[in-house]
Structures are given as structure tokens and as C-alpha cells.
Amino acid sequence: MTKKQLKYDSAYLKMAFEWGKLSHCERKQVGALIVKDRMIISDGFNGTPSGFENCCEDKEGMTKWEVLHAEANAILKVASSTQSCKDATLYITLSPCKHCSKLIHQAGIERVVYAKEYRDRSGLDFLIKAGVELMHLSNE
């Protein structure tokens, strides 16, 4: 990896953290950007689907089942546009879960840059098996 690429990766990841601040979730605020040919083609943060109350946690403080993850929101935005995720890079503040990892692979994303590791590594293990390039880039 070149020094220039590392500089871009760091900048896009910082932007993903800023995007995550838009989330109404209290437990975790996660942001994602999808970049292709040095252009941001999509963004997302974790939250409820359009038209639902912007409350991500139930009375016990657990995340509601209907909350969409940041990367899923970003991928779904691309799906409703004329863009394609093929050969793109996903920048995300928290490594993907196993369910979102399937979406990432199926969308054609070739590279994932993440800041923090999710407690369950099965999503990362799947992406490795699928041949998706992973990069852990700590923001600290």
C-alpha cells in the first residue's frame, strides 16, 4: 500500500466517523462510506428504516431488530441509484457483522477498511473467505 492510499483511507474513515454521528442510536453510532474511483458513491449510518421512529433501542436498551446497519444502508442507497458497488471500497467505523458481510460480498465491494473490530469476528472471517481485502485502520 502506498503512503498516498493510506492518507486517503485515513481521510475517508474520519468522514465515516462524522457520518456516524448522524445516527440516533444510543448504544453505538456507526458510519459508512462507499468509495469508487476516489468518489464517494454512497453513505450510511445505523438507524431505523425510513418512516419509522428514530429510536434504535427498546425499553431494555437493546437494539431493535428492525435497525439497519450503516453498511446495509449505504449498499441499499447504491441499489436505488445508477451506481454500482463493483470494485468499490467500504469505509466503516465498526467491522461488519456476518449478515452485512454477505451483502458486502454480493454487492461486489472488493475492499473494506474499518476502525474498530466488532465482538463477533465471523463477518470478517467470511469476507476473508470471499476474497475481500480487509484493512484494520485504527483511528487512535
JONORMO-V259377 format. One record per pair of residues at least 24 apart in sequence whose ideal C-beta (glycine too) atoms are under 10 Angstrom apart, sorted by the first residue. I is the first residue (numbers start at 1). J is the second residue. If there is no record, write none. Layout:
I_J / I_J
This chain:
1_133 / 1_135 / 5_89 / 5_113 / 5_135 / 6_113 / 6_135 / 6_137 / 8_35 / 8_38 / 8_89 / 8_91 / 8_113 / 9_35 / 9_89 / 9_91 / 9_111 / 9_113 / 9_135 / 9_137 / 10_91 / 10_113 / 10_115 / 10_137 / 10_139 / 11_91 / 12_38 / 12_40 / 12_89 / 12_90 / 12_91 / 12_113 / 12_137 / 13_91 / 13_92 / 13_93 / 13_113 / 13_114 / 13_115 / 13_135 / 13_137 / 13_138 / 13_139 / 14_91 / 14_93 / 14_115 / 14_139 / 15_40 / 15_43 / 15_91 / 16_40 / 16_43 / 16_44 / 16_45 / 16_70 / 16_71 / 16_74 / 16_90 / 16_91 / 16_92 / 16_93 / 16_94 / 16_113 / 16_114 / 16_115 / 16_139 / 17_91 / 17_92 / 17_93 / 17_115 / 17_139 / 18_43 / 18_45 / 18_93 / 19_43 / 19_44 / 19_45 / 19_70 / 19_74 / 19_91 / 19_92 / 19_93 / 20_44 / 20_45 / 20_46 / 20_70 / 20_92 / 20_93 / 20_94 / 20_115 / 21_45 / 22_46 / 22_47 / 22_70 / 23_47 / 23_48 / 23_54 / 23_56 / 23_67 / 23_70 / 23_73 / 24_48 / 24_53 / 24_54 / 24_55 / 24_56 / 24_57 / 24_67 / 25_54 / 25_55 / 25_56 / 25_57 / 25_63 / 25_64 / 25_67 / 25_70 / 26_55 / 26_56 / 26_57 / 26_61 / 26_63 / 27_56 / 27_57 / 27_61 / 27_62 / 27_63 / 27_67 / 28_56 / 28_63 / 28_67 / 28_69 / 28_70 / 28_93 / 28_94 / 28_116 / 28_118 / 29_56 / 29_70 / 29_93 / 29_94 / 30_69 / 30_70 / 30_71 / 30_73 / 30_92 / 30_93 / 30_94 / 30_95 / 30_96 / 30_114 / 30_115 / 30_116 / 30_118 / 31_70 / 31_71 / 31_73 / 31_74 / 31_91 / 31_92 / 31_93 / 31_94 / 31_115 / 32_69 / 32_70 / 32_71 / 32_72 / 32_73 / 32_74 / 32_75 / 32_77 / 32_90 / 32_91 / 32_92 / 32_93 / 32_94 / 32_96 / 32_100 / 32_112 / 32_114 / 33_70 / 33_71 / 33_74 / 33_88 / 33_89 / 33_90 / 33_91 / 33_92 / 33_93 / 33_113 / 34_71 / 34_74 / 34_75 / 34_77 / 34_78 / 34_83 / 34_85 / 34_88 / 34_89 / 34_90 / 34_91 / 34_92 / 34_104 / 34_107 / 34_109 / 35_88 / 35_89 / 35_90 / 35_91 / 35_109 / 35_111 / 35_113 / 36_78 / 36_83 / 36_84 / 36_85 / 36_86 / 36_87 / 36_88 / 36_89 / 36_108 / 36_109 / 36_110 / 37_87 / 37_88 / 38_89 / 39_83 / 39_88 / 40_74 / 40_88 / 40_91 / 41_74 / 41_77 / 41_78 / 41_81 / 41_82 / 41_83 / 41_84 / 41_85 / 41_88 / 42_71 / 42_73 / 42_74 / 42_75 / 42_76 / 42_77 / 42_78 / 42_79 / 42_80 / 42_81 / 42_83 / 42_85 / 42_88 / 42_90 / 43_70 / 43_73 / 43_74 / 43_77 / 43_91 / 44_68 / 44_69 / 44_70 / 44_71 / 44_72 / 44_73 / 44_74 / 44_75 / 44_76 / 44_77 / 44_78 / 44_90 / 44_92 / 45_69 / 45_70 / 45_71 / 45_73 / 45_74 / 45_93 / 46_70 / 46_71 / 46_72 / 46_73 / 46_93 / 46_94 / 47_73 / 49_73 / 49_76 / 68_100 / 69_94 / 69_96 / 69_97 / 69_99 / 69_100 / 69_103 / 69_118 / 70_94 / 70_96 / 70_100 / 71_95 / 71_96 / 71_97 / 71_99 / 71_100 / 71_101 / 71_103 / 71_104 / 71_107 / 71_109 / 71_112 / 71_114 / 71_123 / 72_96 / 72_97 / 72_99 / 72_100 / 72_103 / 72_104 / 72_107 / 73_100 / 74_100 / 74_103 / 74_104 / 74_107 / 74_109 / 75_100 / 75_103 / 75_104 / 75_106 / 75_107 / 75_108 / 75_109 / 76_103 / 76_107 / 78_107 / 78_108 / 78_109 / 79_103 / 79_107 / 84_108 / 85_109 / 85_110 / 86_110 / 87_111 / 88_112 / 89_113 / 89_133 / 89_135 / 90_114 / 90_127 / 90_132 / 91_115 / 91_135 / 91_137 / 92_116 / 92_118 / 93_139 / 94_118 / 94_119 / 95_119 / 95_120 / 95_121 / 95_123 / 95_124 / 95_127 / 95_134 / 95_136 / 96_120 / 96_122 / 96_123 / 96_124 / 96_126 / 96_127 / 96_132 / 96_134 / 97_122 / 97_123 / 97_124 / 97_126 / 98_122 / 98_123 / 98_124 / 98_125 / 98_126 / 98_127 / 99_123 / 99_126 / 100_126 / 100_127 / 101_125 / 101_126 / 101_127 / 101_128 / 101_129 / 101_130 / 101_132 / 102_126 / 102_127 / 102_130 / 104_130 / 104_132 / 105_129 / 105_130 / 105_131 / 105_132 / 106_130 / 108_132 / 109_133 / 111_135 / 112_136 / 113_137 / 114_138 / 114_139 / 115_139 / 115_140 / 116_140
